[in-house]
């Protein structure tokens, strides 16, 4: 048979080899768009959830650190060595003039220990910080420094010079100091600090630094202290809300010890306010009778506890879907309508250990 003369069979086109029709293409595109939209929605939702969780984590971290720092100072308010303020009489100026220099203004004393301010203008000790966020709370703590220096030996008389071995804390002339043992304590001003075996000449005659109009006018301490006594510098610390270089509100701390005032340091960013309530003991039974605002405290020696509320906010705006009101000490506050930040109010109550028995 001649293969050349044989007719070829026509090609058969099966359904599998045919192309897409217009309807099928439109259906595929629609399904793809739906899937792409779903993936995008999940991505955006996951991204928003991540931002929210990240901001909450940052706030939580800031809360822990800020309350640790604040709590340590508040608990130490009025620290006077191993003697407790409740066991001595700071009202007796001969025994212990109660007001010491604090950031340049002798308005907050060791007997007060702590003082809060909630006025619209700066009324705390020292000059107004240039970055202070007006109309926010301020509080001030006065205490002896944590590090004391022992006397080398007993004083020969109540007005004798005080000798200590070395000067690790950098005591200088004109500095307000505290001498304390476990029975009594005296505040005094160092008039001269000799090197070597350090000898401190002292007086309590500078009423502008050490007390009011009735302060002791001699260089006599309440007793001749022994080698079991220690010398402490007076540490004054002011906490306030300031604007940081990035333009955000932050918790700041300014400290002064002796003649040195440290620059204000930023502790935690995105803290908007400090709100305080103080537990007062009006009948001297060492039990808190009421919690009051700073302006309602008439005698700061009655304060046994401090309830501190710090208002934290997220770093990012537009995190929440709408404005988030928040509650501070029973008052509901609502940010501006354009503010979509997350906020948390962290509240802690601290006992003034040196005021309690």
JOSULZI-V954924 format. One record per residue. RES is the residue in one letter. SS is DSSP state (2 for helix, 1 for strand, 0 for the rest). PHI is phi as a letter, one per 20 degrees, with the letter a starting at -180 (* if undefined). OMEGA is omega in degrees with one decimal (999 if undefined). Layout:
BEGIN
res={RES/RES}
ss={SS/SS}
phi={PHI/PHI}
omega={OMEGA/OMEGA}
END
This chain:
BEGIN
res={X/X/X/X/X/X/X/X/X/X/X/X/X/X/X/X/X/X/X/X/X/X/X/X/X/X/X/X/X/X/X/X/X/X/X/X/X/X/X/X/X/X/X/X/X/X/X/X/X/X/X/X/X/X/X/X/X/X/X/X/X/X/X/X/X/X/X/X/X/X/X/X/X/X/X/X/X/X/X/X/X/X/X/X/X/X/X/X/X/X/X/X/X/X/X/X/X/X/X/X/X/X/X/X/X/X/X/X/X/X/X/X/X/X/X/X/X/X/X/X/X/X/X/X/X/X/X/X/X/X/X/X/X/X/X/X/X/X/X/X/X/X/X/X/X/X/X/X/X/X/X/X/X/X/X/X/X/X/X/X/X/X/X/X/X/X/X/X/X/X/X/X/X/X/X/X/X/X/X/X/X/X/X/X/X/X/X/X/X/X/X/X/X/X/X/X/X/X/X/X/X/X/X/X/X/X/X/X/X/X/X/X/X/X/X/X/X/X/X/X/X/X/X/X/X/X/X/X/X/X/X/X/X/X/X/X/X/X/X/X/X/X/X/X/X/X/X/X/X/X/X/X/X/X/X/X/X/X/X/X/X/X/X/X/X/X/X/X/X/X/X/X/X/X/X/X/X/X/X/X/X/X/X/X/X/X/X/X/X/X/X/X/X/X/X/X/X/X/X/X/X/X/X/X/X/X/X/X/X/X/X/X/X/X/X/X/X/X/X/X/X/X/X/X/X/X/X/X/X/X/X/X/X/X/X/X/X/X/X/X/X/X/X/X/X/X/X/X/X/X/X/X/X/X/X/X/X}
ss={0/0/2/2/2/0/0/0/0/0/0/0/0/0/2/2/2/0/0/0/0/2/2/2/2/2/2/2/2/2/2/2/2/2/2/2/2/2/2/2/2/2/2/2/2/2/2/2/2/2/2/2/2/2/2/2/2/2/2/2/2/2/2/2/2/2/2/2/2/2/2/2/2/2/2/0/0/0/0/1/0/0/1/0/2/2/2/0/0/0/0/0/2/2/2/2/0/0/1/0/0/1/0/0/1/0/0/0/1/0/0/0/0/1/1/1/1/0/0/0/0/0/0/0/0/0/0/0/0/0/0/1/0/0/0/0/0/1/1/1/1/1/1/1/0/0/0/0/1/1/1/0/0/0/0/0/0/0/0/0/0/1/1/1/1/0/0/0/0/0/0/0/0/0/0/1/1/1/1/1/0/0/0/0/1/1/1/1/1/1/1/1/1/1/0/0/1/1/1/1/1/1/1/0/0/0/2/2/2/2/0/0/0/0/0/0/0/0/0/0/0/0/0/0/0/0/0/0/0/1/1/1/1/1/1/1/1/1/1/1/1/1/1/0/0/0/0/0/1/1/1/1/1/1/1/1/1/0/0/1/1/0/0/0/1/1/1/1/1/0/1/1/1/1/1/1/1/1/1/1/0/0/0/0/0/0/0/0/0/1/1/1/0/2/2/2/0/0/0/2/2/2/1/1/1/1/1/1/1/1/1/1/1/0/0/0/0/0/0/0/0/0/0/0/0/1/1/1/0/0/1/1/1/0/0/0/0/0/0/0/0/0/1/1/1/1/1/1/1/1/1/0/2/2/2/0/0}
phi={*/e/f/f/e/f/f/f/f/f/f/d/e/e/f/f/e/f/f/f/e/f/f/f/f/f/f/f/f/f/f/f/f/f/f/f/f/f/f/f/f/f/f/f/f/f/f/f/f/f/f/f/f/f/f/f/f/f/f/f/f/f/g/f/f/f/f/f/f/f/f/f/f/f/f/e/g/m/g/c/m/e/e/e/g/f/d/c/d/f/f/e/f/f/e/a/g/e/d/d/f/b/l/n/c/e/d/c/d/f/f/f/m/b/b/d/c/c/e/f/d/f/c/f/f/n/f/f/f/f/d/f/e/g/m/d/f/c/c/c/c/d/a/f/f/f/d/d/c/f/f/f/b/f/f/e/b/f/d/f/f/d/d/c/e/n/b/f/e/m/f/c/f/m/e/f/c/c/d/b/c/e/d/b/b/c/e/b/d/f/e/b/c/e/e/m/f/f/d/d/e/b/b/d/e/e/f/f/e/e/a/e/f/d/f/f/d/c/e/e/e/f/a/e/f/d/f/e/e/c/d/c/f/e/d/d/c/d/d/b/e/c/e/e/g/e/n/d/f/b/e/d/c/c/c/c/c/m/e/d/d/f/f/f/d/e/e/b/e/m/d/e/a/d/d/c/c/d/e/d/d/e/d/l/d/m/c/f/e/a/d/c/f/g/f/e/e/e/c/f/f/e/f/d/c/c/d/d/d/d/e/d/c/f/f/e/e/l/e/e/f/b/g/d/f/b/d/c/l/n/d/e/d/c/f/f/f/e/e/d/f/e/c/b/d/d/c/b/d/d/e/e/g/e/d/e/f}
omega={-179.8/-177.5/-178.5/-178.5/-177.5/178.3/178.0/178.6/179.1/179.1/177.5/179.8/-179.9/-179.8/-177.5/-175.9/177.8/178.6/178.6/171.8/-178.3/-179.9/179.7/179.3/179.2/177.3/-180.0/178.9/179.6/178.8/178.5/178.7/178.2/179.0/178.9/177.1/178.1/178.2/178.2/179.8/178.4/180.0/-179.3/178.0/178.7/179.1/178.5/177.8/178.2/179.2/-179.5/-179.8/179.3/178.6/177.5/179.4/178.9/178.2/-179.3/178.7/178.7/179.4/-177.9/-176.4/-177.3/-179.3/175.6/-177.3/-179.6/-177.3/-179.6/-179.4/-177.3/178.8/-178.0/-177.6/179.4/-179.5/-176.4/-176.3/-177.0/176.5/-179.5/-179.7/-178.9/-177.6/177.0/-176.0/179.9/179.4/179.9/-174.0/178.9/-179.1/-175.7/173.8/-163.8/-176.1/-178.6/-178.7/-178.2/-179.6/173.8/-178.7/-177.4/-176.1/-178.6/-173.1/179.2/178.8/175.0/179.1/-177.1/178.8/179.6/-178.1/179.9/-177.8/-179.1/178.2/-178.3/177.6/177.0/179.0/175.9/179.7/179.7/175.9/-177.2/-176.9/-178.2/178.3/-173.0/177.7/174.2/-175.1/177.7/171.2/-172.5/-179.5/175.2/-179.5/170.3/178.7/-177.3/-176.1/176.6/179.1/-177.7/171.7/178.0/-179.5/-179.1/171.9/-179.8/-179.3/-177.5/-179.5/-179.4/175.5/-178.1/-179.1/177.2/-177.0/-178.2/-177.2/-174.9/-178.0/175.8/178.8/-179.8/177.9/-179.2/179.9/174.3/-176.3/176.9/170.3/-170.3/165.2/-175.7/179.5/-176.5/-179.8/177.2/168.7/177.9/177.9/178.0/178.7/178.4/178.5/-179.8/-176.7/-177.3/167.6/-163.8/177.6/-177.6/169.6/-169.9/173.3/173.4/-171.5/-178.0/-176.7/-179.4/179.8/-168.0/-179.1/-179.9/-175.3/-176.6/-175.3/-177.5/-177.1/177.2/174.4/178.1/169.1/-177.7/178.0/173.1/-175.0/-179.4/-176.8/177.2/180.0/178.7/175.5/-179.6/167.1/177.4/-178.5/177.7/-176.4/177.5/175.3/179.8/176.4/179.2/176.6/-177.8/-178.1/178.6/-179.9/180.0/175.0/-176.8/174.9/-179.3/176.4/176.1/-175.0/172.8/173.0/-177.2/-178.2/-174.6/173.2/-179.5/173.7/177.9/-179.2/177.8/179.7/-174.8/178.7/175.8/168.4/-170.8/-174.0/171.6/178.2/-172.3/167.1/-174.6/177.3/-175.4/177.0/-173.5/-177.5/173.3/175.2/177.8/175.0/-179.7/179.6/-176.4/172.4/-174.3/176.0/-178.0/-177.4/-178.7/175.8/-179.4/179.2/-175.2/174.8/177.1/-176.9/178.4/-178.6/176.7/175.9/-174.3/174.8/177.1/-179.3/179.6/176.2/176.7/179.8/-176.7/172.3/177.9/173.7/178.6/-180.0/178.3/-179.6/-176.2/174.0/177.9/-173.2/175.5/178.8/175.9/-179.6/178.0/-179.3/-178.9/178.6/177.6/-176.2/179.8/-176.8/179.3/-179.6/170.5/178.4/174.6/176.5/179.3/-176.9/176.8/178.0/-176.9/174.6/174.6/-170.2/-176.7/175.0/-176.5/-178.0/999}
END
